[in-house]
Amino acid sequence: MESYVTKLIIVDERFLEDLGQASIRDLDEFSNLGLDTRVISLPLRCPTKIEELTRLVDPSAIRPGSIVVKPPYTNQFVAVDSFSEDLVLRKYGLFVQLCHALGARKVCISDIEDVNIESNDGRIVGAELCASAPLGTLKAGIDSKRSSLKDDVRKSIMEIKTEAQGGPADIEAAEKLIDQYGLQKDSLFNDVTNMCRIRTNRLSKHELYLDFSMDVKRVFDSSIQAKIKIMGKFYGGGVDFERKKKALERNRTA
C-alpha cells in the first residue's frame, strides 16, 4: 500500500454490481478516488494481497461496509470510530518525545482543558501541558468547549509523566523524529525545534495550543462524505455501518 493512502473503503463485489445497475452517476462518483483513497472489494482471492492488507488493518475490521483510516504518525489503519482518540494520544506522545529530544528534564500533563474535538455530551474539560527543562519551562494550554475524548483516553493522557536528566537540545534527534513521523508541515513541532536552534538564547518559556483540527480535516473531506452517503443506500441499517457513519459525522464537525 502506498504511503500516501490514508483512507480505505471496504465493500463487496455485490455492492459494486448493484451500484452500477442502480445508478451510473453514483458508480462514477464512488469510483472517483483521490490519491489518498482506495476501495477494497471483497473477497480478496490473492494471498499476497490478503497478507498485505492484514499487515495494515486489523482482520476484524476487514468486512463489507467498513471504513478504516490512517491517523497521522503511523502506518496502521484504524476503524473510523476510534480515529479521534488514536490521533490525540499519538500527538501527545510524540510531543513529549520531542520535548525530551530538545533537552526537557521533566514532562507531565497536569490538567486537560479540551483538545478541540467534538463531544456528544457537551462537557467541558480542561488541559495544560507542562514541561520543565534545565533552564526553563515549556507550557502549553488548550482551550475549547467540546471534546470527544473517552474517559480511558483522557486518563491515559493525564498519566503521561516522564523524567530525564535534561541537557542541551539534540537537534539531530528532534529532526529525526520529525522526519520519521512526517511532521515536516506541523508548525507545533517545527516552531519549538527552530527556537531551540538558537543556542545563544536558551528557551525558557513557550506557550502554544495542541491543535487537531487540520489532522481531522485531511481525512474527513467532502469526497469521503459523498462515498459514505452512497454506501448508506446499500449498507444502511446495519449496526456496524451506522456506528461508523455517525462517528464520521462527529469527526467531520469537530
Residue, then its C-alpha position, 0 to 999 in steps of 0.5 A: m500500500e502506498s504511503y500516501v493512502t490514508k483512507l480505505i473503503i471496504v465493500d463487496e463485489r455485490f455492492l459494486e454490481d448493484l451500484g452500477q445497475a442502480s445508478i451510473r452517476d453514483l458508480d462514477e462518483f464512488s469510483n472517483l478516488g483521490l490519491d489518498t483513497r482506495v476501495i477494497s472489494l471483497p473477497l480478496r482471492c490473492p494471498t499476497k494481497i490478503e497478507e498485505l492488507t492484514r499487515l495494515v488493518d486489523p482482520s476484524a475490521i476487514r468486512p463489507g461496509s467498513i471504513v478504516v483510516k490512517p491517523p497521522y504518525t503511523n502506518q496502521f489503519v484504524a476503524v473510523d470510530s476510534f480515529s479521534e482518540d488514536l490521533v490525540l494520544r499519538k500527538y501527545g506522545l510524540f510531543v513529549q518525545l520531542c520535548h525530551a529530544l530538545g533537552a526537557r528534564k521533566v514532562c507531565i500533563s497536569d490538567i486537560e482543558d479540551v483538545n478541540i474535538e467534538s463531544n456528544d455530551g457537551r462537557i467541558v474539560g480542561a488541559e495544560l501541558c507542562a514541561s520543565a527543562p534545565l533552564g526553563t519551562l515549556k507550557a502549553g494550554i488548550d482551550s475549547k468547549r467540546s471534546s470527544l475524548k473517552d474517559d480511558v483516553r483522557k486518563s491515559i493522557m493525564e498519566i503521561k509523566t516522564e523524567a530525564q536528566g535534561g541537557p542541551a537540545d539534540i537537534e539531530a534527534a528532534e529532526k529525526l523524529i520529525d522526519q520519521y513521523g512526517l511532521q515536516k508541515d506541523s508548525l507545533f513541532n517545527d516552531v519549538t525545534n527552530m527556537c531551540r536552534i538558537r543556542t545563544n538564547r536558551l528557551s525558557k518559556h513557550e506557550l502554544y495550543l495542541d491543535f487537531s483540527m487540520d489532522v481531522k480535516r485531511v481525512f474527513d473531506s467532502s469526497i469521503q462524505a459523498k462515498i459514505k452517503i452512497m454506501g448508506k443506500f446499500y449498507g444502511g441499517g446495519v449496526d456496524f455501518e451506522r456506528k461508523k457513519k455517525a462517528l464520521e459525522r462527529n469527526r467531520t464537525a469537530 
